[in-house]
Amino acid sequence: MLIAADNDQILGFTAFGAEASELMAAVQVAMMAGLPYAALRAGIFAHPTAAEGLTFLLAGTPAPSQ
């Protein structure tokens, strides 16, 4: 279930079942980027298990300054 504001901002998401974590990862990235849920609907996604590699790829990058 996805909960969105009137402006299509994603406020929350939950999923249950096999491979639910793959869905969660895609929605989490969209939420962090401030994308509307429509961006997920329009997106074309590669096999999501490759996203696990981002942890290692980005491990050495500096944290953003606030």
CHARMM-style PDB file with segment names, atoms N, HN, CA, C and O in Angstrom:
ATOM      1  N   MET     1       0.838  -1.159   0.000  1.00  0.00      PROA
ATOM      2  CA  MET     1       0.000   0.000   0.000  1.00  0.00      PROA
ATOM      3  C   MET     1       0.890   1.230   0.000  1.00  0.00      PROA
ATOM      4  O   MET     1       1.848   1.308   0.768  1.00  0.00      PROA
ATOM      5  N   LEU     2       0.580   2.178  -0.847  1.00  0.00      PROA
ATOM      6  HN  LEU     2      -0.199   2.114  -1.471  1.00  0.00      PROA
ATOM      7  CA  LEU     2       1.299   3.431  -0.919  1.00  0.00      PROA
ATOM      8  C   LEU     2       0.372   4.542  -0.473  1.00  0.00      PROA
ATOM      9  O   LEU     2      -0.777   4.619  -0.909  1.00  0.00      PROA
ATOM     10  N   ILE     3       0.874   5.400   0.396  1.00  0.00      PROA
ATOM     11  HN  ILE     3       1.807   5.337   0.750  1.00  0.00      PROA
ATOM     12  CA  ILE     3       0.103   6.553   0.859  1.00  0.00      PROA
ATOM     13  C   ILE     3       0.743   7.796   0.274  1.00  0.00      PROA
ATOM     14  O   ILE     3       1.945   8.017   0.423  1.00  0.00      PROA
ATOM     15  N   ALA     4      -0.073   8.613  -0.399  1.00  0.00      PROA
ATOM     16  HN  ALA     4      -1.050   8.433  -0.520  1.00  0.00      PROA
ATOM     17  CA  ALA     4       0.443   9.816  -1.046  1.00  0.00      PROA
ATOM     18  C   ALA     4      -0.383  11.034  -0.651  1.00  0.00      PROA
ATOM     19  O   ALA     4      -1.570  10.932  -0.341  1.00  0.00      PROA
ATOM     20  N   ALA     5       0.277  12.188  -0.671  1.00  0.00      PROA
ATOM     21  HN  ALA     5       1.242  12.271  -0.922  1.00  0.00      PROA
ATOM     22  CA  ALA     5      -0.392  13.455  -0.408  1.00  0.00      PROA
ATOM     23  C   ALA     5      -1.139  13.901  -1.664  1.00  0.00      PROA
ATOM     24  O   ALA     5      -1.014  13.285  -2.722  1.00  0.00      PROA
ATOM     25  N   ASP     6      -1.907  14.966  -1.537  1.00  0.00      PROA
ATOM     26  HN  ASP     6      -2.009  15.467  -0.678  1.00  0.00      PROA
ATOM     27  CA  ASP     6      -2.653  15.492  -2.679  1.00  0.00      PROA
ATOM     28  C   ASP     6      -1.745  15.926  -3.824  1.00  0.00      PROA
ATOM     29  O   ASP     6      -2.159  15.940  -4.983  1.00  0.00      PROA
ATOM     30  N   ASN     7      -0.483  16.285  -3.487  1.00  0.00      PROA
ATOM     31  HN  ASN     7      -0.146  16.274  -2.545  1.00  0.00      PROA
ATOM     32  CA  ASN     7       0.462  16.710  -4.522  1.00  0.00      PROA
ATOM     33  C   ASN     7       1.279  15.533  -5.073  1.00  0.00      PROA
ATOM     34  O   ASN     7       2.285  15.749  -5.748  1.00  0.00      PROA
ATOM     35  N   ASP     8       0.863  14.304  -4.795  1.00  0.00      PROA
ATOM     36  HN  ASP     8       0.046  14.129  -4.247  1.00  0.00      PROA
ATOM     37  CA  ASP     8       1.485  13.059  -5.260  1.00  0.00      PROA
ATOM     38  C   ASP     8       2.789  12.703  -4.551  1.00  0.00      PROA
ATOM     39  O   ASP     8       3.462  11.748  -4.940  1.00  0.00      PROA
ATOM     40  N   GLN     9       3.157  13.465  -3.509  1.00  0.00      PROA
ATOM     41  HN  GLN     9       2.610  14.241  -3.193  1.00  0.00      PROA
ATOM     42  CA  GLN     9       4.343  13.121  -2.723  1.00  0.00      PROA
ATOM     43  C   GLN     9       4.060  11.826  -1.970  1.00  0.00      PROA
ATOM     44  O   GLN     9       2.980  11.646  -1.407  1.00  0.00      PROA
ATOM     45  N   ILE    10       5.039  10.929  -1.966  1.00  0.00      PROA
ATOM     46  HN  ILE    10       5.917  11.076  -2.423  1.00  0.00      PROA
ATOM     47  CA  ILE    10       4.889   9.652  -1.270  1.00  0.00      PROA
ATOM     48  C   ILE    10       5.097   9.893   0.225  1.00  0.00      PROA
ATOM     49  O   ILE    10       6.147  10.383   0.639  1.00  0.00      PROA
ATOM     50  N   LEU    11       4.105   9.550   1.020  1.00  0.00      PROA
ATOM     51  HN  LEU    11       3.251   9.152   0.683  1.00  0.00      PROA
ATOM     52  CA  LEU    11       4.181   9.723   2.465  1.00  0.00      PROA
ATOM     53  C   LEU    11       4.544   8.429   3.179  1.00  0.00      PROA
ATOM     54  O   LEU    11       5.149   8.461   4.251  1.00  0.00      PROA
ATOM     55  N   GLY    12       4.186   7.314   2.605  1.00  0.00      PROA
ATOM     56  HN  GLY    12       3.695   7.288   1.734  1.00  0.00      PROA
ATOM     57  CA  GLY    12       4.491   6.035   3.228  1.00  0.00      PROA
ATOM     58  C   GLY    12       4.233   4.891   2.278  1.00  0.00      PROA
ATOM     59  O   GLY    12       3.534   5.032   1.274  1.00  0.00      PROA
ATOM     60  N   PHE    13       4.815   3.750   2.616  1.00  0.00      PROA
ATOM     61  HN  PHE    13       5.383   3.635   3.431  1.00  0.00      PROA
ATOM     62  CA  PHE    13       4.663   2.572   1.775  1.00  0.00      PROA
ATOM     63  C   PHE    13       4.866   1.329   2.620  1.00  0.00      PROA
ATOM     64  O   PHE    13       5.721   1.308   3.506  1.00  0.00      PROA
ATOM     65  N   THR    14       4.098   0.313   2.355  1.00  0.00      PROA
ATOM     66  HN  THR    14       3.404   0.331   1.635  1.00  0.00      PROA
ATOM     67  CA  THR    14       4.296  -0.976   2.996  1.00  0.00      PROA
ATOM     68  C   THR    14       4.018  -2.073   1.984  1.00  0.00      PROA
ATOM     69  O   THR    14       3.182  -1.920   1.094  1.00  0.00      PROA
ATOM     70  N   ALA    15       4.721  -3.166   2.131  1.00  0.00      PROA
ATOM     71  HN  ALA    15       5.400  -3.290   2.854  1.00  0.00      PROA
ATOM     72  CA  ALA    15       4.524  -4.312   1.243  1.00  0.00      PROA
ATOM     73  C   ALA    15       4.738  -5.581   2.059  1.00  0.00      PROA
ATOM     74  O   ALA    15       5.525  -5.599   3.006  1.00  0.00      PROA
ATOM     75  N   PHE    16       4.042  -6.622   1.689  1.00  0.00      PROA
ATOM     76  HN  PHE    16       3.403  -6.608   0.920  1.00  0.00      PROA
ATOM     77  CA  PHE    16       4.143  -7.901   2.383  1.00  0.00      PROA
ATOM     78  C   PHE    16       4.193  -9.007   1.347  1.00  0.00      PROA
ATOM     79  O   PHE    16       3.390  -9.026   0.414  1.00  0.00      PROA
ATOM     80  N   GLY    17       5.121  -9.915   1.503  1.00  0.00      PROA
ATOM     81  HN  GLY    17       5.774  -9.900   2.261  1.00  0.00      PROA
ATOM     82  CA  GLY    17       5.193 -11.047   0.593  1.00  0.00      PROA
ATOM     83  C   GLY    17       6.597 -11.262   0.076  1.00  0.00      PROA
ATOM     84  O   GLY    17       7.537 -10.557   0.443  1.00  0.00      PROA
ATOM     85  N   ALA    18       6.713 -12.252  -0.785  1.00  0.00      PROA
ATOM     86  HN  ALA    18       5.949 -12.825  -1.083  1.00  0.00      PROA
ATOM     87  CA  ALA    18       8.000 -12.585  -1.381  1.00  0.00      PROA
ATOM     88  C   ALA    18       8.524 -11.392  -2.172  1.00  0.00      PROA
ATOM     89  O   ALA    18       7.783 -10.763  -2.927  1.00  0.00      PROA
ATOM     90  N   GLU    19       9.797 -11.088  -1.994  1.00  0.00      PROA
ATOM     91  HN  GLU    19      10.399 -11.599  -1.381  1.00  0.00      PROA
ATOM     92  CA  GLU    19      10.472 -10.006  -2.712  1.00  0.00      PROA
ATOM     93  C   GLU    19       9.922  -8.622  -2.379  1.00  0.00      PROA
ATOM     94  O   GLU    19      10.134  -7.684  -3.147  1.00  0.00      PROA
ATOM     95  N   ALA    20       9.223  -8.469  -1.258  1.00  0.00      PROA
ATOM     96  HN  ALA    20       9.050  -9.231  -0.634  1.00  0.00      PROA
ATOM     97  CA  ALA    20       8.695  -7.158  -0.871  1.00  0.00      PROA
ATOM     98  C   ALA    20       9.818  -6.147  -0.669  1.00  0.00      PROA
ATOM     99  O   ALA    20       9.637  -4.956  -0.919  1.00  0.00      PROA
ATOM    100  N   SER    21      10.971  -6.617  -0.220  1.00  0.00      PROA
ATOM    101  HN  SER    21      11.118  -7.585  -0.017  1.00  0.00      PROA
ATOM    102  CA  SER    21      12.080  -5.692   0.017  1.00  0.00      PROA
ATOM    103  C   SER    21      12.559  -5.048  -1.276  1.00  0.00      PROA
ATOM    104  O   SER    21      13.079  -3.933  -1.245  1.00  0.00      PROA
ATOM    105  N   GLU    22      12.400  -5.709  -2.395  1.00  0.00      PROA
ATOM    106  HN  GLU    22      11.978  -6.615  -2.420  1.00  0.00      PROA
ATOM    107  CA  GLU    22      12.792  -5.119  -3.670  1.00  0.00      PROA
ATOM    108  C   GLU    22      11.899  -3.922  -3.997  1.00  0.00      PROA
ATOM    109  O   GLU    22      12.371  -2.911  -4.518  1.00  0.00      PROA
ATOM    110  N   LEU    23      10.628  -4.042  -3.691  1.00  0.00      PROA
ATOM    111  HN  LEU    23      10.245  -4.863  -3.267  1.00  0.00      PROA
ATOM    112  CA  LEU    23       9.712  -2.917  -3.892  1.00  0.00      PROA
ATOM    113  C   LEU    23      10.046  -1.780  -2.945  1.00  0.00      PROA
ATOM    114  O   LEU    23      10.041  -0.612  -3.333  1.00  0.00      PROA
ATOM    115  N   MET    24      10.337  -2.131  -1.695  1.00  0.00      PROA
ATOM    116  HN  MET    24      10.341  -3.080  -1.380  1.00  0.00      PROA
ATOM    117  CA  MET    24      10.650  -1.128  -0.681  1.00  0.00      PROA
ATOM    118  C   MET    24      11.856  -0.288  -1.099  1.00  0.00      PROA
ATOM    119  O   MET    24      11.855   0.929  -0.917  1.00  0.00      PROA
ATOM    120  N   ALA    25      12.865  -0.917  -1.648  1.00  0.00      PROA
ATOM    121  HN  ALA    25      12.867  -1.906  -1.795  1.00  0.00      PROA
ATOM    122  CA  ALA    25      14.076  -0.191  -2.047  1.00  0.00      PROA
ATOM    123  C   ALA    25      13.773   0.846  -3.119  1.00  0.00      PROA
ATOM    124  O   ALA    25      14.259   1.975  -3.039  1.00  0.00      PROA
ATOM    125  N   ALA    26      12.993   0.490  -4.104  1.00  0.00      PROA
ATOM    126  HN  ALA    26      12.598  -0.427  -4.169  1.00  0.00      PROA
ATOM    127  CA  ALA    26      12.664   1.427  -5.174  1.00  0.00      PROA
ATOM    128  C   ALA    26      11.846   2.601  -4.642  1.00  0.00      PROA
ATOM    129  O   ALA    26      12.084   3.748  -5.020  1.00  0.00      PROA
ATOM    130  N   VAL    27      10.892   2.318  -3.774  1.00  0.00      PROA
ATOM    131  HN  VAL    27      10.699   1.386  -3.466  1.00  0.00      PROA
ATOM    132  CA  VAL    27      10.066   3.381  -3.215  1.00  0.00      PROA
ATOM    133  C   VAL    27      10.901   4.263  -2.281  1.00  0.00      PROA
ATOM    134  O   VAL    27      10.716   5.480  -2.257  1.00  0.00      PROA
ATOM    135  N   GLN    28      11.801   3.673  -1.526  1.00  0.00      PROA
ATOM    136  HN  GLN    28      11.951   2.684  -1.546  1.00  0.00      PROA
ATOM    137  CA  GLN    28      12.656   4.442  -0.631  1.00  0.00      PROA
ATOM    138  C   GLN    28      13.490   5.460  -1.408  1.00  0.00      PROA
ATOM    139  O   GLN    28      13.598   6.615  -0.996  1.00  0.00      PROA
ATOM    140  N   VAL    29      14.067   5.047  -2.508  1.00  0.00      PROA
ATOM    141  HN  VAL    29      13.979   4.109  -2.843  1.00  0.00      PROA
ATOM    142  CA  VAL    29      14.862   5.962  -3.321  1.00  0.00      PROA
ATOM    143  C   VAL    29      13.992   7.103  -3.845  1.00  0.00      PROA
ATOM    144  O   VAL    29      14.409   8.262  -3.830  1.00  0.00      PROA
ATOM    145  N   ALA    30      12.807   6.781  -4.298  1.00  0.00      PROA
ATOM    146  HN  ALA    30      12.469   5.840  -4.310  1.00  0.00      PROA
ATOM    147  CA  ALA    30      11.893   7.818  -4.783  1.00  0.00      PROA
ATOM    148  C   ALA    30      11.542   8.797  -3.665  1.00  0.00      PROA
ATOM    149  O   ALA    30      11.477  10.005  -3.893  1.00  0.00      PROA
ATOM    150  N   MET    31      11.317   8.281  -2.466  1.00  0.00      PROA
ATOM    151  HN  MET    31      11.369   7.300  -2.280  1.00  0.00      PROA
ATOM    152  CA  MET    31      10.995   9.153  -1.328  1.00  0.00      PROA
ATOM    153  C   MET    31      12.186  10.046  -0.975  1.00  0.00      PROA
ATOM    154  O   MET    31      12.013  11.236  -0.712  1.00  0.00      PROA
ATOM    155  N   MET    32      13.376   9.482  -0.969  1.00  0.00      PROA
ATOM    156  HN  MET    32      13.517   8.515  -1.183  1.00  0.00      PROA
ATOM    157  CA  MET    32      14.572  10.268  -0.641  1.00  0.00      PROA
ATOM    158  C   MET    32      14.805  11.369  -1.674  1.00  0.00      PROA
ATOM    159  O   MET    32      15.312  12.440  -1.338  1.00  0.00      PROA
ATOM    160  N   ALA    33      14.442  11.111  -2.912  1.00  0.00      PROA
ATOM    161  HN  ALA    33      14.030  10.242  -3.185  1.00  0.00      PROA
ATOM    162  CA  ALA    33      14.632  12.088  -3.983  1.00  0.00      PROA
ATOM    163  C   ALA    33      13.479  13.080  -4.074  1.00  0.00      PROA
ATOM    164  O   ALA    33      13.549  14.042  -4.839  1.00  0.00      PROA
ATOM    165  N   GLY    34      12.424  12.857  -3.304  1.00  0.00      PROA
ATOM    166  HN  GLY    34      12.367  12.076  -2.683  1.00  0.00      PROA
ATOM    167  CA  GLY    34      11.268  13.746  -3.355  1.00  0.00      PROA
ATOM    168  C   GLY    34      10.452  13.593  -4.620  1.00  0.00      PROA
ATOM    169  O   GLY    34       9.745  14.516  -5.024  1.00  0.00      PROA
ATOM    170  N   LEU    35      10.547  12.425  -5.250  1.00  0.00      PROA
ATOM    171  HN  LEU    35      11.122  11.676  -4.922  1.00  0.00      PROA
ATOM    172  CA  LEU    35       9.799  12.189  -6.484  1.00  0.00      PROA
ATOM    173  C   LEU    35       8.342  11.863  -6.184  1.00  0.00      PROA
ATOM    174  O   LEU    35       8.052  11.261  -5.150  1.00  0.00      PROA
ATOM    175  N   PRO    36       7.428  12.241  -7.054  1.00  0.00      PROA
ATOM    176  CA  PRO    36       6.035  11.846  -6.885  1.00  0.00      PROA
ATOM    177  C   PRO    36       5.869  10.367  -7.236  1.00  0.00      PROA
ATOM    178  O   PRO    36       6.706   9.784  -7.925  1.00  0.00      PROA
ATOM    179  N   TYR    37       4.790   9.776  -6.757  1.00  0.00      PROA
ATOM    180  HN  TYR    37       4.110  10.249  -6.198  1.00  0.00      PROA
ATOM    181  CA  TYR    37       4.575   8.352  -7.047  1.00  0.00      PROA
ATOM    182  C   TYR    37       4.429   8.102  -8.538  1.00  0.00      PROA
ATOM    183  O   TYR    37       4.686   6.992  -9.004  1.00  0.00      PROA
ATOM    184  N   ALA    38       4.028   9.100  -9.281  1.00  0.00      PROA
ATOM    185  HN  ALA    38       3.820  10.001  -8.902  1.00  0.00      PROA
ATOM    186  CA  ALA    38       3.877   8.938 -10.725  1.00  0.00      PROA
ATOM    187  C   ALA    38       5.214   8.621 -11.390  1.00  0.00      PROA
ATOM    188  O   ALA    38       5.241   7.982 -12.441  1.00  0.00      PROA
ATOM    189  N   ALA    39       6.323   9.059 -10.793  1.00  0.00      PROA
ATOM    190  HN  ALA    39       6.301   9.579  -9.939  1.00  0.00      PROA
ATOM    191  CA  ALA    39       7.641   8.750 -11.351  1.00  0.00      PROA
ATOM    192  C   ALA    39       7.900   7.252 -11.291  1.00  0.00      PROA
ATOM    193  O   ALA    39       8.531   6.693 -12.188  1.00  0.00      PROA
ATOM    194  N   LEU    40       7.419   6.601 -10.243  1.00  0.00      PROA
ATOM    195  HN  LEU    40       6.907   7.054  -9.514  1.00  0.00      PROA
ATOM    196  CA  LEU    40       7.557   5.142 -10.149  1.00  0.00      PROA
ATOM    197  C   LEU    40       6.700   4.450 -11.201  1.00  0.00      PROA
ATOM    198  O   LEU    40       7.107   3.461 -11.811  1.00  0.00      PROA
ATOM    199  N   ARG    41       5.530   4.986 -11.393  1.00  0.00      PROA
ATOM    200  HN  ARG    41       5.199   5.789 -10.898  1.00  0.00      PROA
ATOM    201  CA  ARG    41       4.614   4.404 -12.373  1.00  0.00      PROA
ATOM    202  C   ARG    41       5.185   4.505 -13.781  1.00  0.00      PROA
ATOM    203  O   ARG    41       4.995   3.598 -14.591  1.00  0.00      PROA
ATOM    204  N   ALA    42       5.877   5.588 -14.078  1.00  0.00      PROA
ATOM    205  HN  ALA    42       6.032   6.325 -13.420  1.00  0.00      PROA
ATOM    206  CA  ALA    42       6.410   5.821 -15.418  1.00  0.00      PROA
ATOM    207  C   ALA    42       7.794   5.217 -15.614  1.00  0.00      PROA
ATOM    208  O   ALA    42       8.294   5.167 -16.737  1.00  0.00      PROA
ATOM    209  N   GLY    43       8.416   4.761 -14.532  1.00  0.00      PROA
ATOM    210  HN  GLY    43       8.010   4.802 -13.619  1.00  0.00      PROA
ATOM    211  CA  GLY    43       9.787   4.265 -14.617  1.00  0.00      PROA
ATOM    212  C   GLY    43       9.901   2.898 -15.258  1.00  0.00      PROA
ATOM    213  O   GLY    43       8.963   2.100 -15.248  1.00  0.00      PROA
ATOM    214  N   ILE    44      11.070   2.650 -15.815  1.00  0.00      PROA
ATOM    215  HN  ILE    44      11.831   3.298 -15.823  1.00  0.00      PROA
ATOM    216  CA  ILE    44      11.416   1.336 -16.343  1.00  0.00      PROA
ATOM    217  C   ILE    44      12.574   0.848 -15.491  1.00  0.00      PROA
ATOM    218  O   ILE    44      13.636   1.471 -15.475  1.00  0.00      PROA
ATOM    219  N   PHE    45      12.386  -0.251 -14.788  1.00  0.00      PROA
ATOM    220  HN  PHE    45      11.524  -0.757 -14.802  1.00  0.00      PROA
ATOM    221  CA  PHE    45      13.367  -0.714 -13.822  1.00  0.00      PROA
ATOM    222  C   PHE    45      14.085  -1.963 -14.314  1.00  0.00      PROA
ATOM    223  O   PHE    45      13.476  -2.879 -14.866  1.00  0.00      PROA
ATOM    224  N   ALA    46      15.384  -1.974 -14.101  1.00  0.00      PROA
ATOM    225  HN  ALA    46      15.880  -1.230 -13.653  1.00  0.00      PROA
ATOM    226  CA  ALA    46      16.173  -3.172 -14.372  1.00  0.00      PROA
ATOM    227  C   ALA    46      15.948  -4.140 -13.215  1.00  0.00      PROA
ATOM    228  O   ALA    46      15.298  -3.790 -12.230  1.00  0.00      PROA
ATOM    229  N   HSD    47      16.471  -5.327 -13.326  1.00  0.00      PROA
ATOM    230  HN  HSD    47      16.999  -5.611 -14.126  1.00  0.00      PROA
ATOM    231  CA  HSD    47      16.326  -6.308 -12.257  1.00  0.00      PROA
ATOM    232  C   HSD    47      16.830  -5.690 -10.962  1.00  0.00      PROA
ATOM    233  O   HSD    47      18.011  -5.351 -10.878  1.00  0.00      PROA
ATOM    234  N   PRO    48      15.987  -5.532  -9.954  1.00  0.00      PROA
ATOM    235  CA  PRO    48      16.329  -4.736  -8.767  1.00  0.00      PROA
ATOM    236  C   PRO    48      17.403  -5.307  -7.858  1.00  0.00      PROA
ATOM    237  O   PRO    48      17.927  -4.562  -7.030  1.00  0.00      PROA
ATOM    238  N   THR    49      17.762  -6.566  -7.956  1.00  0.00      PROA
ATOM    239  HN  THR    49      17.336  -7.171  -8.629  1.00  0.00      PROA
ATOM    240  CA  THR    49      18.766  -7.070  -7.032  1.00  0.00      PROA
ATOM    241  C   THR    49      20.126  -6.427  -7.272  1.00  0.00      PROA
ATOM    242  O   THR    49      20.990  -6.479  -6.398  1.00  0.00      PROA
ATOM    243  N   ALA    50      20.329  -5.831  -8.424  1.00  0.00      PROA
ATOM    244  HN  ALA    50      19.627  -5.789  -9.134  1.00  0.00      PROA
ATOM    245  CA  ALA    50      21.577  -5.116  -8.682  1.00  0.00      PROA
ATOM    246  C   ALA    50      21.709  -3.897  -7.788  1.00  0.00      PROA
ATOM    247  O   ALA    50      22.820  -3.405  -7.590  1.00  0.00      PROA
ATOM    248  N   ALA    51      20.617  -3.399  -7.246  1.00  0.00      PROA
ATOM    249  HN  ALA    51      19.715  -3.799  -7.407  1.00  0.00      PROA
ATOM    250  CA  ALA    51      20.651  -2.229  -6.369  1.00  0.00      PROA
ATOM    251  C   ALA    51      21.477  -2.491  -5.114  1.00  0.00      PROA
ATOM    252  O   ALA    51      21.986  -1.550  -4.505  1.00  0.00      PROA
ATOM    253  N   GLU    52      21.615  -3.733  -4.728  1.00  0.00      PROA
ATOM    254  HN  GLU    52      21.202  -4.498  -5.223  1.00  0.00      PROA
ATOM    255  CA  GLU    52      22.431  -4.054  -3.560  1.00  0.00      PROA
ATOM    256  C   GLU    52      23.882  -3.633  -3.772  1.00  0.00      PROA
ATOM    257  O   GLU    52      24.586  -3.345  -2.805  1.00  0.00      PROA
ATOM    258  N   GLY    53      24.327  -3.595  -4.992  1.00  0.00      PROA
ATOM    259  HN  GLY    53      23.755  -3.829  -5.778  1.00  0.00      PROA
ATOM    260  CA  GLY    53      25.692  -3.191  -5.297  1.00  0.00      PROA
ATOM    261  C   GLY    53      25.962  -1.723  -5.025  1.00  0.00      PROA
ATOM    262  O   GLY    53      27.120  -1.323  -4.901  1.00  0.00      PROA
ATOM    263  N   LEU    54      24.907  -0.904  -4.929  1.00  0.00      PROA
ATOM    264  HN  LEU    54      23.966  -1.229  -5.030  1.00  0.00      PROA
ATOM    265  CA  LEU    54      25.098   0.514  -4.652  1.00  0.00      PROA
ATOM    266  C   LEU    54      25.775   0.742  -3.306  1.00  0.00      PROA
ATOM    267  O   LEU    54      26.528   1.703  -3.150  1.00  0.00      PROA
ATOM    268  N   THR    55      25.520  -0.120  -2.342  1.00  0.00      PROA
ATOM    269  HN  THR    55      24.908  -0.901  -2.469  1.00  0.00      PROA
ATOM    270  CA  THR    55      26.142   0.011  -1.027  1.00  0.00      PROA
ATOM    271  C   THR    55      27.655  -0.007  -1.145  1.00  0.00      PROA
ATOM    272  O   THR    55      28.333   0.814  -0.528  1.00  0.00      PROA
ATOM    273  N   PHE    56      28.185  -0.920  -1.921  1.00  0.00      PROA
ATOM    274  HN  PHE    56      27.634  -1.587  -2.422  1.00  0.00      PROA
ATOM    275  CA  PHE    56      29.625  -1.031  -2.084  1.00  0.00      PROA
ATOM    276  C   PHE    56      30.165   0.068  -2.995  1.00  0.00      PROA
ATOM    277  O   PHE    56      31.244   0.608  -2.750  1.00  0.00      PROA
ATOM    278  N   LEU    57      29.422   0.393  -4.035  1.00  0.00      PROA
ATOM    279  HN  LEU    57      28.546  -0.046  -4.234  1.00  0.00      PROA
ATOM    280  CA  LEU    57      29.852   1.414  -4.973  1.00  0.00      PROA
ATOM    281  C   LEU    57      29.994   2.774  -4.300  1.00  0.00      PROA
ATOM    282  O   LEU    57      30.944   3.511  -4.565  1.00  0.00      PROA
ATOM    283  N   LEU    58      29.047   3.099  -3.430  1.00  0.00      PROA
ATOM    284  HN  LEU    58      28.275   2.501  -3.215  1.00  0.00      PROA
ATOM    285  CA  LEU    58      29.007   4.425  -2.814  1.00  0.00      PROA
ATOM    286  C   LEU    58      29.638   4.470  -1.425  1.00  0.00      PROA
ATOM    287  O   LEU    58      29.596   5.512  -0.771  1.00  0.00      PROA
ATOM    288  N   ALA    59      30.214   3.380  -0.966  1.00  0.00      PROA
ATOM    289  HN  ALA    59      30.249   2.534  -1.498  1.00  0.00      PROA
ATOM    290  CA  ALA    59      30.764   3.307   0.401  1.00  0.00      PROA
ATOM    291  C   ALA    59      31.843   4.344   0.646  1.00  0.00      PROA
ATOM    292  O   ALA    59      31.946   4.854   1.762  1.00  0.00      PROA
ATOM    293  N   GLY    60      32.649   4.676  -0.346  1.00  0.00      PROA
ATOM    294  HN  GLY    60      32.566   4.262  -1.252  1.00  0.00      PROA
ATOM    295  CA  GLY    60      33.759   5.595  -0.142  1.00  0.00      PROA
ATOM    296  C   GLY    60      33.439   7.053  -0.447  1.00  0.00      PROA
ATOM    297  O   GLY    60      34.327   7.903  -0.368  1.00  0.00      PROA
ATOM    298  N   THR    61      32.204   7.359  -0.790  1.00  0.00      PROA
ATOM    299  HN  THR    61      31.483   6.668  -0.855  1.00  0.00      PROA
ATOM    300  CA  THR    61      31.870   8.740  -1.126  1.00  0.00      PROA
ATOM    301  C   THR    61      31.591   9.545   0.129  1.00  0.00      PROA
ATOM    302  O   THR    61      31.066   8.998   1.099  1.00  0.00      PROA
ATOM    303  N   PRO    62      31.927  10.840   0.141  1.00  0.00      PROA
ATOM    304  CA  PRO    62      31.691  11.658   1.328  1.00  0.00      PROA
ATOM    305  C   PRO    62      30.205  11.888   1.556  1.00  0.00      PROA
ATOM    306  O   PRO    62      29.417  11.930   0.611  1.00  0.00      PROA
ATOM    307  N   ALA    63      29.840  12.035   2.802  1.00  0.00      PROA
ATOM    308  HN  ALA    63      30.481  12.001   3.570  1.00  0.00      PROA
ATOM    309  CA  ALA    63      28.456  12.332   3.161  1.00  0.00      PROA
ATOM    310  C   ALA    63      28.142  13.769   2.732  1.00  0.00      PROA
ATOM    311  O   ALA    63      29.021  14.630   2.780  1.00  0.00      PROA
ATOM    312  N   PRO    64      26.907  14.038   2.315  1.00  0.00      PROA
ATOM    313  CA  PRO    64      26.551  15.399   1.918  1.00  0.00      PROA
ATOM    314  C   PRO    64      26.599  16.340   3.127  1.00  0.00      PROA
ATOM    315  O   PRO    64      26.212  15.968   4.235  1.00  0.00      PROA
ATOM    316  N   SER    65      27.076  17.553   2.894  1.00  0.00      PROA
ATOM    317  HN  SER    65      27.390  17.856   1.994  1.00  0.00      PROA
ATOM    318  CA  SER    65      27.097  18.532   3.985  1.00  0.00      PROA
ATOM    319  C   SER    65      25.710  19.135   4.139  1.00  0.00      PROA
ATOM    320  O   SER    65      24.978  19.311   3.164  1.00  0.00      PROA
ATOM    321  N   GLN    66      25.366  19.447   5.375  1.00  0.00      PROA
ATOM    322  HN  GLN    66      25.960  19.304   6.166  1.00  0.00      PROA
ATOM    323  CA  GLN    66      24.008  19.951   5.616  1.00  0.00      PROA
ATOM    324  C   GLN    66      24.028  21.373   5.994  1.00  0.00      PROA
ATOM    325  OT1 GLN    66      22.975  21.963   6.234  1.00  0.00      PROA
TER     326      GLN     66
END
